[in-house]
Amino acid sequence: MKQLRYLLKREFKLFFTNKTLISVFFVAPIFYALLIGFTYQKGKVENIPVIVINHDNSAMSNQIVEMLQDNKTINVLNYIDEPSNLKDEVIKTEASAVVIIPERFEAMMLQKKYPEINVYVNTSNVLTANFATKALQLTLGTFSAGAEMKALQKKGMNAEIAKTQYEPLKTNYITLFNTTSNYLVFMWPAMMAVVLQQVILLAMAVSFSEEFKRESFIRDFAGKQKYAVLVMAIKCLPVWIFANFNILFFYLCSLYFKIPVPENVWNFFLVTAIFVVSATNLGVLVSILIPDALKATQILMVIASPAFIISGFTWPTSAMPEFIRNFTAIIPLTPYLEALKIMLVQKGSDFLTKKYFLHLFILGWIYFILAWIALKIKIHFLFKKYRINEETGEEETAITAAT
């Protein structure tokens, strides 16, 4: 019991005396939470520059320009003459779209010659391009419908009948989940999950590899080395405890940034807890297998860095090759993000997160068993190297183990 208290005290001391680990585990999550929160705080993209070239400059074409100016999503840059190099002008003004109203637009409208308005969309940034396109479609569609109904009314048709003549059916679009299309609500919880997995893996990368490198494992864990599970738990305990502080800080930030919180806190805690354990076990496994802390960190970063991109959270996994889908399935972040989306964004029933909980549970057990086997083998060869009895922890010869 005395040795157990010593080992626990030692582990927490190692955690707090490692300045790099402290900055990674505490400072980095705070920095990223605030940085991402304030970056996407508005939630919606507004005042997107859009170039409007009005060749006609008539009452009707000016009405289109005024309607576009009334749309808060876009910021109209009104041009009478077309720039000599339109592409360069788009790049210079950072415009997401160009609307070109042709000459004699009003005349052709009145003569029923079906004039065409050309819209060039700058898709170098897909997000702003989508927002700008949606705003333009809504405004130009409203103008087109209004002009058609006005023409029918001039022929003596009743306004309500004119509306049904132009629009033989009515379509209602009703948004589900994140009804305001707030980008912060969509991105912030997922990015915090990415940060949490990243810091856990970084913290665990040095856990066993540093011990083996310093050969302090022989000195401090002699006598407890046969209890591999206990050794793993001692090494993981600081991370398990302090991960809760990060989660609490993320929760407080979500209140400040007005991000929806889970309706069932216990279900959220349960899924998050198994995610933390699963990510920790993955870090332990790599740290045991790779004797060098730097190499262990590099391998874990290779796994963690693309985790969000290939998780299926933004780009569907159905559009990915089979080997990518198989790789994503072994990363704890993948099922956790799906569960997080259900709990925070979609507000789904608890049973919908069950399969993702089981996925994380299975990953956690697989990584734990593999890490346990690897640690037992490592201990066997390590104690054999220094000729120490695995049962007693005492030297079998007069040769003193290196410390």
Sequence and secondary structure as in RCSB ss.txt:
>XXXX:A:sequence
MKQLRYLLKREFKLFFTNKTLISVFFVAPIFYALLIGFTYQKGKVENIPVIVINHDNSAMSNQIVEMLQDNKTIN
VLNYIDEPSNLKDEVIKTEASAVVIIPERFEAMMLQKKYPEINVYVNTSNVLTANFATKALQLTLGTFSAGAEMK
ALQKKGMNAEIAKTQYEPLKTNYITLFNTTSNYLVFMWPAMMAVVLQQVILLAMAVSFSEEFKRESFIRDFAGKQ
KYAVLVMAIKCLPVWIFANFNILFFYLCSLYFKIPVPENVWNFFLVTAIFVVSATNLGVLVSILIPDALKATQIL
MVIASPAFIISGFTWPTSAMPEFIRNFTAIIPLTPYLEALKIMLVQKGSDFLTKKYFLHLFILGWIYFILAWIAL
KIKIHFLFKKYRINEETGEEETAITAAT
>XXXX:A:secstr
 HHHHHHHHHHHHHHHH HHHHIIIIIHHHHHHHHHHHHTTT S   EEEEEEESS SHHHHHHHHHHHH TTEE
EEEESS  SSHHHHHHHHT SEEEEE TTHHHHHHTT     EEEE TTSHHHHHHHHHHHHHHHHHHHHHHHHH
HHHHTT  HHHHHHHH SS       SSTT  HHHHHHHHHHHHHHHHHHHHHHHTHHHHHHHHTHHHHHHTTTT
T HHHHHHHHHHHHHHHHHHHHHHHHHHHHHTT    S HHHHHHHHHHHHHHHHHHHHHHHHH SSHHHHHHHH
HHHHTTTTTTTTSSS GGGS HHHHHHHTTSTHHHHHHHHIIIIIS   GGGGHHHHHHHHHHHHHHHHHHHHHH
HHHHHHHHHHTTB TTT  BSSS     
